[in-house]
């Protein structure tokens, strides 16, 4: 079967979708609500449409695939999928995306539909977020004074005080530009942390490029078309 023939057969399956395809609507809505609430204060967060996640589910699975549909309706956690490792590795931003109190484990993702959907939404959001770094002052930080020594510079002082150059400059406007031994500088404990600075557009094309196959050629070449088709079908069915 050619790629085009496979795509046409897939579309016929979507066209014939009945009520059983709506089985996970309640779970998807509740999961998306958790993430929308958690991320609503991040810059330019567009609020994830639960129907996009449903379209992803329709694209990747369906009731005709009984075993998959009842265990892991989305493909995260399947063999050779890098998404779950990226999600749990605390390298790509999972610690910023996953709400406090939400537990995601490989075993649950591979066998419990709600956990599978939760992990999928988390990984999607990881891939759709834009990241940057900023200075964050410790919650219990108090202002203290540091006595400048010979050979000191702002970088060295920041390391010694557990602070950052930006904090030193903010607390000591003007006086931090020329350092002299014996000079007193105000300081606060702070660190440079990864933060979300914006979001990519949640369109089928961008989702396919960022999410499907982790942006690698191994992804479904038709994913964007399938996602767009499924989303249109879901909206038309109300």
N, C-alpha and C positions, 0 to 999 in steps of 0.2 A: 504494500500500500504506500503510495506516494505521500509526501507531506501535505499536499493540497487535498488529497482524498481523505487523509486522516483528519484534517481540519474540518472538512465538510461533514464528516461523520460525527465529529465532536459537536458541531453546531446543531445537528439533528437531535442529539441527546439533550442539549439545552432547550431546544424548542419544545421537546416533549416533557420537560420537567413538570412534575406534579407536586402535590402538597407535601410529599415526604421529603422533598428537597429543602423545605423550610424548617426541618426538624431542629436545627441549631440556632434559629433566630434569637431565642431568648438568651442563650449563652453568649452569643456574639454581642448582643446589645449590652449586656451587663459587663462584659469584659472591656468593651470599648469605652463604656462610661467610666470605668475605673481609671483608665489611662488618660482620658480627656480631663478628668478632674485633677489628676496628678500633674499634668503638663500644661494646663491652661494658663499658667503664669509665665511660661517661657516665651521669649520674643517671637511674635508673629505666628503663634501656634494656630493652625487653621481649623482645628477640631476634626478628628477623624470621623468619617461617615461610616457607620456600621455596615452599610450596604456594600462598600468597597471590600470589606473583609469577607462578606458573604459571596461576593463575586470571585474573590480569590479561592474560596472553598469550592465554588462551582467549577472554577477553572482547573483546580488540582484534583478534585475528587467528586464523588456523587454516590447516591444510594446503589447504583449499579455495581460499585466496587464495595461489596458488603463488608469484607474484613477491614479494609482501610477506613471506610465510612464510620464504623463503630468503634475504632480504636484511635487512629490518628487521621482525621479528615483532611488535615493540611500536611504538607510534606516535610515540615521541619522535624528533625530527629531521625529521618530515614538514613540508611547507610550512605556514606560519602557526602552527606549534606553538611556544609561547613557552618550553617546558620546557628545551630544550637551551641557549638563550641564558641563561636563568636559572641553569642548572647551571654554565656556564663563566664567568659574569660576575663571580664573586667578590663578589656583593652579598647573595645570599640564604642564604649559608652553605655553599656548595660546598667551600670550603677546609677546613671542619671535617668534612665528610662523606666526601670522597674520600680514601682511604688514600694515604699517601706511596708513590710509585713507580707508582701507577696513572695511566695516561695515557688521557684521553678526548678525541678529536678529532672534529669534525663529519663529516669524510669517512668515518671508520671507523664512526661511529654510524649513518650512513645506508646502509652497505653490508656490514658485518660483523656477523652475528647476535650473537656474544659481546659485542662492544662496544656494540651496541644494547641488549642486556639489562643490561649493566653501567651504562650511562647511565640507563636507566629506574629501576633500583634506587637509584642515587645520587639521582636527582631525587625519587623517592618519599620517601626518607629526609630530604631537605632540607625537603620540605613537611610531614613529620610531626614534625619536631623543634621544640622550644620553645627560644628563644634569650634570652640575657641578656648582661650585661657585667660583667666583674670585673677586678680588678687582678692582673696577672701580673708577677712579678719576673723580670728577665732571668736566664738560666741562669748567666752568668758575672759577675753583679753582685756587687760588693764594697761594704761599708759605708764611706762617706766622711763628712766633716763639712762643713757649710755655715755660714758666718758670717752671721747675720741683719743686714740693712741697714735703714736708715730707709725706711719706706714699704713694706716687704715684707709679704706675706701668704702663706698656705700655697699658694694657687693659683699665685702668681708664683714662689715657691721651687720648686714641683714642676716647672713649665715650665723653669726655669733649670737644674735638675738632671736633667732627663729622667726624672722620677719621677711619683708620684701623691700626692694628698692622703692617701689611705688608708695608703700606706706611711709617709709622714711621721708620721702620727698613731700608727701602730703602733710605730715606732722611738723615738718621743719622747712616751710617755704623760704627759699632764699638762703638760709643758713646751711643747707646741705650741699650747696654747690662748691664751696671752698671749705675744706675740713682742716682744722688745726688741732694739735694735741691739747688736751684739756677742755676742749669744747664739749658742751652737753647737748645731746640729741635726744629728742623724744622718740620712743619706739613702742610698737605693739606687736604681739605675736600674730602672724599671718602666714598664708601660703598661697602659692599659685596653683589654681585648680582648673580642671577641665570643666567647661560649662556649655550649655546649649545656647547658641547665638542666633539661630533662625531655623527655618524649615524649607525643604524643597516642596515643589508643587505635587499634590497627591493625585496626579493624573495616571491613567493606565500606562502610558509610555514611560514615565519616570519611575513608577513602581516596578515595572518590568525590568528596567535597566538597573535599578538600585537593589531590588529585593530578589528577583528570580535568578537563581544560580549564583548569588552573591556577586553579580556583575560580571560573571565569567561566561565564556562561550558555551559551557556545559548546560546553561539554562535553556528553557524552551524557547525556540526562535519565534514561536507564535504567541508567546505569553501575553504580550500587550494587546494583540488582536482578540485573543480569547477573553481577556479581562474586560475589554471594552464591550464585547458582545454580551458577556454574562451580565455586566452591570446594566446595560440597556434592557436586557430581558427582565432583570429583577425590578427595575423601575417601571417597566410597562405592565408587570403583573401586580404592581401595587404592594 
